Amino acid sequence: MNGSQLPPTTLTGPPLTAVGVAVIRARETRRHDRLYADPYADRFVAAAQRAHLDPAAPAEAAETWNTVLRLAEVMYETRTVGVRLLDDGLLDAAACGRPQIVLLGAGLDTHAFRLTWPGPVRLFEIDLPQLFAFKEPLLRDAVATCERHVIAADLGAEDWPEALLANGFDPAVPTHWVDHALMTLPTSTARAGVEAVTRLSAPGSQYGFPVMGSESINTTLNTVDGAAALYRSMPNVDRGLGADGRQWIETLGWSTSFNSFAELAARCPRDVGSDTGSGTVTATRLEAPS
């Protein structure tokens, strides 16, 4: 394979997280006691490795790749359980009357290809253009098990809701929103994104967002030499909805509940610790007042 055929090497900053999670999914898939199977994860890992270790790549690319691997090792146990919990949540949503699913920050996961859905599902993947420039060529022969829509857009910009609507999203249908991205953005941007989610959500829609306790992403990054440098382009500002995020979203017309990661992970035969401060807030869109 010559240099012109290599996948894009522009997956820097936050998109590298998607590569790291692909490393984790590939490792899990090889286990005899696996929690899930992702037959496509190895494709992403192999392509990313070729790009980073190519002799024509920048000098620091090889060390970046080694850092991604070290970070994936540190995050393996908790993140692989998180993948299984997300899979279960998507299938439950489809079975419970939310057949329209939006992944805010779809990354390199392949739910649209590897899950067996209980009924018809319309799945919308939103992520950065460079993420899909890497992902889509590696899925050319994959057959989707649902109606899949790919939307290359910056969730930090204001126009992603219009792109979502232009790609067939129906705001009258109860929707299941999975947020992998808004909570990583500066607070004002994250709140603007959730306000857009609110405008697009029919009653009965659900929106889930993570809450980090003592095991924050910064804590994890600081345990791996060089990991924090992968995100040096991200300004050091407050991110997510803020300390009062749960109360704030309720003022928009949602009810909320919280489940700790330890509680959710108890169903999986893996040791992920007992941090009860980290978990997921699930917000359910209420009926508009008459």
Backbone hydrogen bonds, N-H to C=O, Kabsch-Sander energy under -0.5 kcal/mol:
donor,donor_aa,acceptor,acceptor_aa,energy
5,Q,2,N,-1.8
6,L,3,G,-1.2
12,T,10,T,-2.1
13,G,230,L,-0.6
16,L,13,G,-2.0
17,T,14,P,-2.1
18,A,14,P,-0.6
18,A,15,P,-0.7
19,V,15,P,-1.1
20,G,16,L,-2.3
21,V,17,T,-2.3
22,A,18,A,-1.7
23,V,19,V,-2.0
24,I,20,G,-1.7
25,R,21,V,-2.7
26,A,22,A,-2.5
27,R,23,V,-2.0
28,E,24,I,-2.5
29,T,25,R,-2.3
30,R,26,A,-1.1
30,R,27,R,-0.6
31,R,28,E,-1.6
34,R,31,R,-1.0
41,A,38,D,-1.1
43,R,40,Y,-0.8
44,F,40,Y,-1.3
45,V,41,A,-2.2
46,A,42,D,-2.8
47,A,43,R,-2.3
48,A,44,F,-2.6
49,Q,45,V,-2.6
50,R,46,A,-2.4
51,A,47,A,-2.1
52,H,48,A,-2.3
53,L,49,Q,-2.4
54,D,50,R,-1.0
57,A,54,D,-2.2
61,A,58,P,-1.8
64,T,60,E,-2.1
65,W,61,A,-2.3
66,N,62,A,-2.1
67,T,63,E,-2.2
68,V,64,T,-2.3
69,L,65,W,-2.1
70,R,66,N,-2.2
71,L,67,T,-2.6
72,A,68,V,-2.3
73,E,69,L,-1.8
74,V,70,R,-1.9
75,M,71,L,-2.1
76,Y,72,A,-0.8
76,Y,73,E,-0.6
79,R,75,M,-2.7
80,T,76,Y,-2.7
81,V,77,E,-1.3
82,G,78,T,-2.0
83,V,79,R,-1.8
84,R,80,T,-1.6
85,L,81,V,-2.5
86,L,82,G,-2.2
87,D,83,V,-2.5
88,D,84,R,-2.5
89,G,85,L,-2.2
90,L,86,L,-2.4
91,L,87,D,-2.1
92,D,88,D,-2.5
93,A,89,G,-2.3
94,A,90,L,-2.1
95,A,91,L,-1.8
96,C,92,D,-1.5
97,G,94,A,-0.7
98,R,93,A,-2.4
100,Q,174,P,-1.0
101,I,99,P,-0.6
101,I,122,R,-2.6
102,V,176,H,-2.5
103,L,124,F,-3.0
104,L,102,V,-0.8
104,L,178,V,-3.1
105,G,103,L,-1.2
105,G,126,I,-2.1
106,A,103,L,-0.5
106,A,126,I,-1.8
109,D,106,A,-1.1
113,F,110,T,-1.9
114,R,110,T,-2.3
115,L,111,H,-1.6
117,W,115,L,-0.8
122,R,99,P,-2.6
123,L,121,V,-0.6
123,L,147,E,-2.9
124,F,101,I,-3.1
124,F,122,R,-0.5
125,E,123,L,-0.5
125,E,149,H,-3.2
126,I,103,L,-2.2
126,I,124,F,-0.6
127,D,151,I,-1.7
131,L,128,L,-0.7
132,F,128,L,-1.7
133,A,129,P,-2.1
134,F,130,Q,-1.1
135,K,131,L,-2.3
136,E,132,F,-2.3
138,L,135,K,-1.0
139,L,136,E,-1.9
140,R,137,P,-0.8
142,A,139,L,-1.6
144,A,142,A,-0.6
145,T,112,A,-3.3
146,C,112,A,-0.6
147,E,121,V,-2.7
148,R,146,C,-0.8
149,H,123,L,-2.7
151,I,125,E,-3.1
151,I,149,H,-0.5
152,A,150,V,-0.5
153,A,127,D,-2.5
153,A,151,I,-0.9
155,L,153,A,-0.7
157,A,154,D,-2.0
163,A,159,D,-1.7
164,L,160,W,-2.3
165,L,161,P,-2.4
166,A,162,E,-2.3
167,N,163,A,-0.9
167,N,164,L,-0.7
168,G,165,L,-1.5
169,F,164,L,-1.7
173,V,170,D,-1.8
176,H,100,Q,-2.9
177,W,175,T,-0.6
177,W,206,Q,-3.3
178,V,102,V,-2.8
179,D,177,W,-0.5
179,D,208,G,-1.4
180,H,104,L,-2.8
180,H,178,V,-0.8
181,A,104,L,-0.9
184,T,181,A,-2.1
185,L,182,L,-1.7
187,T,238,D,-1.8
189,T,186,P,-0.6
190,A,186,P,-2.9
191,R,187,T,-2.6
192,A,188,S,-1.7
193,G,189,T,-2.1
194,V,190,A,-2.1
195,E,191,R,-2.2
196,A,192,A,-1.7
197,V,193,G,-2.2
198,T,194,V,-2.4
199,R,195,E,-2.0
200,L,196,A,-1.5
201,S,198,T,-1.3
202,A,173,V,-0.5
202,A,200,L,-0.6
204,G,285,R,-2.4
205,S,202,A,-2.1
206,Q,175,T,-2.5
207,Y,283,A,-2.6
208,G,177,W,-1.9
209,F,281,V,-2.2
211,V,279,G,-2.8
216,S,214,S,-1.5
220,T,216,S,-2.0
221,L,217,I,-2.8
222,N,218,N,-2.0
223,T,220,T,-1.4
224,V,221,L,-1.3
225,D,223,T,-0.5
227,A,224,V,-2.1
228,A,221,L,-0.5
228,A,224,V,-0.5
230,L,226,G,-0.6
230,L,227,A,-1.3
231,Y,228,A,-1.5
232,R,229,A,-1.5
234,M,231,Y,-2.2
237,V,235,P,-1.7
240,G,185,L,-2.4
242,G,239,R,-0.5
245,G,242,G,-2.0
248,W,244,D,-2.8
249,I,245,G,-2.5
250,E,246,R,-1.3
251,T,247,Q,-1.0
251,T,248,W,-0.8
252,L,249,I,-1.1
253,G,250,E,-1.3
254,W,249,I,-0.6
255,S,284,T,-2.4
257,S,282,T,-1.5
259,N,280,T,-2.1
261,F,278,S,-3.2
262,A,275,D,-0.8
264,L,260,S,-2.4
265,A,261,F,-2.8
266,A,262,A,-0.7
266,A,263,E,-0.7
267,R,264,L,-0.9
268,C,265,A,-2.3
270,R,268,C,-2.2
272,V,270,R,-0.8
276,T,274,S,-0.8
279,G,211,V,-2.5
280,T,259,N,-2.5
281,V,209,F,-2.7
282,T,257,S,-2.6
282,T,280,T,-0.6
283,A,207,Y,-2.9
283,A,281,V,-0.6
284,T,255,S,-2.9
285,R,205,S,-2.9
286,L,253,G,-2.5
